[in-house]
Amino acid sequence: MNGQNMKTTIPLQNIHCEGCFRNVEAVLRLCDGVTEVTIDRHRLEAVVEFDLPTTVEELRAELDLGGYLAAAQEGSDKELTGQV
């Protein structure tokens, strides 16, 4: 860990119930480098804080493997990752 903490918002798909929200949170918390996960149930988004060298692409891939597709947001700033 190099001490750089990043934050991103990942739009979610395939969320049907409270159990889905809990599973998404669990999948993200198990990813290396993740320090905080907040699920916005109304916006269907996961706000994730993580340490480098973990990448947004890795987080999205883990969600996809878990069956919770990270929604594509064409041209959206929600795809951007910023330092916390």
N, C-alpha and C positions, 0 to 999 in steps of 0.2 A: 504494500500500500504506500502510495506516495503522498498522501495527505490532501489531495485535491478532491473536494466533495462537490458532486454535480447533482443537478435536479432536472427531471424531465416529466412531461405529462404524456401519457400514452392512452389514446382513445381505445375503447374496448368493444368487441363484438361477441356474440354468442353468450350473452349474459341473460339468464332466464329466471333466476331466483336468488335468494339470500345465500344459499349454498355455493352458487357460482361466484358471488362476490368473495366469500371466504376462501374458496379455492384459488382465485386469482391472487389474493393477498398472500396466501401461503406459498404459491409458486414463486412469486416475486421475492418474498423474504428469504427463500432458500437459495437465491442467486448469489454467487460470490460478490462481495463488495457492497451489497445493498444495506443501507443503514436505516432507512425509513420508508414505509409504504402507507399511503393514504388513498382510500378508494372513495371517489365521489359517485355515489349511487344515482344521483339525479342526472349528472352529465355523462355517465358511463365512461369514466376516466380513472386511470391510476396515476397518482403523483408519486414519483419514486426518487428518493435521494440515494446516491451511490458514490463509491470511491472509485477513481481510476485505478487500474486500467479497464475496469468493466465498461462496456459500451451499451448504448441504447439498442443497437442491433442484437446484442446478446440477450437483453431483457425481452425484446420482442420475440426472439426465437424461442425462448423458454415458454412464453405465453402460448405461442403457436403450437409447440409440442404438447402443452397441457390442454389443447382444444379451445383455448380462449384467444381467438385471433385478435391481434392488435390492428385496429382499423387504420386504413390508409387515410391520410389527411393531405390531399394535394395542396401544396403551397401554404400549408398552415404553419404558423409559428409554434404550434404545439409540438411539432417534430423537433424543434431546436432544444438543445441541451445547454443549460447555463450553469456557471459556477455559483455555488451557494455562498 
